Amino acid sequence: RHRYPYFVRLDDAFFQRCGGTLVANDMVLTAANCRIRTFASARWTARVGEFLGGSGGIRSAPGTHISGVSDQFVHPDYDPFNILINRNNKNDYDAMLLKLDVPV
């Protein structure tokens, strides 16, 4: 059993989409390019805390904090076209904060 208290798994309604890091009790730092993979913040589920690995893959462990996401804050200089067409091999400002519905 492994403990990762600041690791966040970000799921949409169907699949795991991205990972993130808990940077405050109600804020998660993740990549802005995750936004294009999900329709709306209301669809995000954040799973914070313990995760188990092994042959079954990563899955939530007992004690994992689960919350919805109430808002997204994408870096103002993020340009999604840098990700989509990899213009100049740059992914500058690929950062987004997510506000949790339920603080940890």
C-alpha positions as CSV (number, residue, x, y, z in Angstrom):
1,R,0.0,0.0,0.0
2,H,1.4,3.4,-1.0
3,R,0.5,6.8,0.3
4,Y,0.4,9.8,-2.0
5,P,-1.5,12.5,0.0
6,Y,-1.1,15.2,-2.6
7,F,-1.7,13.1,-5.7
8,V,-5.0,13.8,-7.5
9,R,-6.7,11.6,-10.0
10,L,-9.0,13.6,-12.3
11,D,-11.9,11.6,-13.9
12,D,-14.7,12.8,-16.2
13,A,-18.0,10.9,-16.1
14,F,-16.4,7.8,-17.7
15,F,-12.6,7.6,-17.5
16,Q,-9.5,8.9,-15.8
17,R,-8.3,11.9,-17.8
18,C,-5.5,13.5,-16.0
19,G,-3.5,13.7,-12.8
20,G,-2.8,16.7,-10.6
21,T,-1.3,17.9,-7.4
22,L,-3.2,19.3,-4.4
23,V,-1.7,22.8,-3.8
24,A,-4.3,24.0,-1.2
25,N,-7.1,22.3,0.7
26,D,-9.5,23.2,-2.2
27,M,-7.2,23.7,-5.2
28,V,-5.6,21.2,-7.6
29,L,-2.8,22.1,-10.1
30,T,-3.0,20.2,-13.4
31,A,-2.2,20.7,-17.1
32,A,-4.4,23.1,-19.1
33,N,-4.5,20.6,-21.9
34,C,-6.7,18.4,-19.8
35,R,-9.5,20.9,-20.3
36,I,-9.9,20.1,-24.0
37,R,-10.5,16.5,-23.0
38,T,-13.5,17.2,-20.7
39,F,-16.7,19.0,-21.6
40,A,-17.4,20.9,-18.4
41,S,-16.0,21.3,-14.9
42,A,-19.3,19.8,-13.5
43,R,-18.2,16.5,-15.0
44,W,-14.8,16.4,-13.2
45,T,-14.3,14.2,-10.2
46,A,-11.2,14.7,-8.1
47,R,-9.8,11.7,-6.1
48,V,-7.3,12.9,-3.6
49,G,-5.0,10.8,-1.4
50,E,-4.1,7.2,-1.3
51,F,-3.8,5.1,-4.4
52,L,-2.9,1.4,-4.8
53,G,-0.8,0.1,-7.7
54,G,0.0,-3.4,-8.9
55,S,-1.2,-5.7,-11.6
56,G,-4.7,-4.2,-11.3
57,G,-3.5,-0.7,-12.1
58,I,-4.1,2.4,-10.1
59,R,-7.3,2.5,-8.1
60,S,-8.7,4.4,-5.1
61,A,-7.9,3.1,-1.7
62,P,-10.0,3.4,1.5
63,G,-9.7,6.9,2.8
64,T,-9.5,8.6,-0.6
65,H,-11.1,12.1,-0.6
66,I,-13.6,12.4,-3.5
67,S,-14.9,15.8,-4.6
68,G,-16.5,17.4,-7.6
69,V,-14.9,20.5,-9.2
70,S,-16.7,23.8,-9.1
71,D,-14.4,26.0,-11.2
72,Q,-11.4,26.0,-13.6
73,F,-8.7,28.7,-13.9
74,V,-6.6,28.3,-17.0
75,H,-3.4,30.3,-17.2
76,P,-4.2,33.4,-19.3
77,D,-1.2,32.9,-21.6
78,Y,-2.0,29.2,-22.4
79,D,-2.4,28.6,-26.1
80,P,-4.1,25.2,-26.8
81,F,-2.8,25.3,-30.4
82,N,0.7,24.8,-29.1
83,I,-0.5,21.4,-27.7
84,L,-2.6,20.5,-30.7
85,I,-0.1,21.2,-33.5
86,N,3.1,21.4,-31.3
87,R,4.0,24.7,-32.8
88,N,7.7,25.5,-32.0
89,N,7.8,22.4,-29.8
90,K,6.5,24.6,-26.9
91,N,3.9,23.9,-24.3
92,D,4.3,27.1,-22.4
93,Y,1.8,28.0,-19.7
94,D,0.2,24.6,-19.8
95,A,-1.3,25.0,-16.3
96,M,-4.7,25.1,-14.8
97,L,-6.1,25.3,-11.3
98,L,-9.3,23.4,-10.3
99,K,-11.4,24.4,-7.3
100,L,-12.8,21.5,-5.4
101,D,-16.4,21.5,-4.2
102,V,-15.4,19.8,-1.0
103,P,-12.1,20.9,0.6
104,V,-9.8,18.2,1.8
